[in-house]
Amino acid sequence: MLLSQIVKELTLDQLTDFHGAERTVGGVYVADLISLVMANAKQDDLWLTHQGHQNIVALASLLRLSCVVIGGGMRCQEETIRKANEEKISLFGSTLPIYELAGRLYVCGLQPSAYAEMD
């Protein structure tokens, strides 16, 4: 599914310049722990989180994620937005709970990217 379609379907709030509107989103990864995202998210994933600090930009750039969606009405730091624009990472916000966002993405046909393995 194209990122532009997801933004429209979920009526996401654009926080940064919109990069990659025609980029295909491969899956969805939902987590707030940076270490989990680093270990399990895949390139072209859409990352759902509550985090709004600069580390999300660094990780999205490193993993080449399609975008980051900050849900639950959480705020994003201005420095994070500035850095995301520099790195050409699309950040979006939503007042919807992460649970609902994930459900809507699933209904749209997007699958979870990965599951953390539990020992």
C-alpha positions as CSV (number, residue, x, y, z in Angstrom):
1,M,0.0,0.0,0.0
2,L,1.3,3.5,-0.8
3,L,2.2,5.8,2.0
4,S,0.0,8.5,0.5
5,Q,-3.0,6.1,0.7
6,I,-2.3,5.4,4.3
7,V,-2.1,9.0,5.2
8,K,-5.4,9.7,3.6
9,E,-7.1,6.6,5.0
10,L,-6.1,7.3,8.6
11,T,-6.3,11.1,8.2
12,L,-2.8,11.5,9.8
13,D,-1.5,14.9,10.7
14,Q,1.6,15.7,8.7
15,L,4.4,16.9,11.1
16,T,7.3,17.2,8.6
17,D,7.7,17.7,4.9
18,F,6.0,14.8,3.2
19,H,8.8,12.5,1.8
20,G,8.0,9.3,-0.1
21,A,4.3,9.7,-0.8
22,E,4.6,7.1,-3.5
23,R,6.7,4.8,-1.4
24,T,5.2,1.3,-0.8
25,V,4.8,0.4,2.9
26,G,5.8,-3.2,3.5
27,G,4.5,-3.7,7.0
28,V,3.8,-2.2,10.3
29,Y,5.8,-2.4,13.5
30,V,4.4,-1.2,16.8
31,A,6.7,-0.6,19.7
32,D,8.0,2.1,22.0
33,L,11.2,0.5,23.0
34,I,14.0,1.6,20.6
35,S,15.9,-1.7,21.1
36,L,12.8,-3.8,20.0
37,V,12.4,-1.6,16.9
38,M,16.0,-1.9,16.0
39,A,16.0,-5.6,16.4
40,N,12.7,-6.4,14.6
41,A,11.5,-3.7,12.2
42,K,12.2,-4.0,8.6
43,Q,13.0,-1.6,5.8
44,D,9.9,0.1,4.4
45,D,7.9,-0.5,7.6
46,L,5.6,2.0,9.0
47,W,6.5,2.5,12.7
48,L,3.7,3.2,15.2
49,T,5.0,4.7,18.5
50,H,4.3,7.1,21.3
51,Q,7.8,8.4,21.2
52,G,8.6,11.9,20.0
53,H,12.3,12.4,20.7
54,Q,15.2,12.6,18.2
55,N,16.1,9.0,18.5
56,I,13.1,8.0,16.4
57,V,14.5,9.9,13.5
58,A,18.0,8.3,13.8
59,L,16.4,4.8,13.9
60,A,14.0,5.5,11.0
61,S,16.9,6.6,8.9
62,L,19.1,3.7,9.9
63,L,16.4,1.1,9.1
64,R,15.1,3.0,6.1
65,L,11.5,2.9,7.4
66,S,8.8,4.4,5.3
67,C,7.6,6.7,8.1
68,V,7.0,7.1,11.8
69,V,3.4,7.7,13.1
70,I,3.2,9.1,16.6
71,G,-0.2,8.1,18.0
72,G,-2.3,8.7,21.1
73,G,-2.0,12.4,20.7
74,M,1.5,12.4,22.0
75,R,3.6,15.5,21.1
76,C,6.7,15.5,19.0
77,Q,9.7,17.7,20.0
78,E,10.4,20.6,17.6
79,E,14.0,19.4,17.4
80,T,12.8,16.0,16.2
81,I,10.7,17.6,13.5
82,R,13.7,19.7,12.3
83,K,16.0,16.7,12.3
84,A,13.4,14.6,10.4
85,N,13.1,17.2,7.7
86,E,16.9,17.2,7.4
87,E,17.0,13.4,7.1
88,K,13.9,13.3,4.8
89,I,12.0,11.2,7.3
90,S,8.2,11.6,7.2
91,L,6.7,12.0,10.6
92,F,2.9,11.9,11.2
93,G,0.8,12.3,14.3
94,S,-2.6,11.1,15.3
95,T,-4.9,11.5,18.3
96,L,-6.1,8.0,17.8
97,P,-4.8,5.3,20.1
98,I,-2.0,3.1,18.8
99,Y,-4.3,0.1,19.1
100,E,-6.9,1.7,16.8
101,L,-4.3,2.8,14.3
102,A,-2.9,-0.7,14.2
103,G,-6.3,-2.2,13.7
104,R,-7.1,0.2,10.9
105,L,-3.8,-0.6,9.1
106,Y,-4.6,-4.3,9.5
107,V,-8.1,-3.7,7.9
108,C,-6.3,-1.9,5.0
109,G,-4.3,-5.1,4.4
110,L,-1.0,-4.3,6.0
111,Q,0.5,-7.0,8.1
112,P,2.6,-6.8,11.2
113,S,6.3,-6.7,10.2
114,A,7.7,-9.0,12.8
115,Y,7.2,-10.5,16.2
116,A,9.8,-10.4,18.9
117,E,10.7,-14.0,19.8
118,M,10.3,-14.8,23.5
119,D,12.6,-17.3,25.2
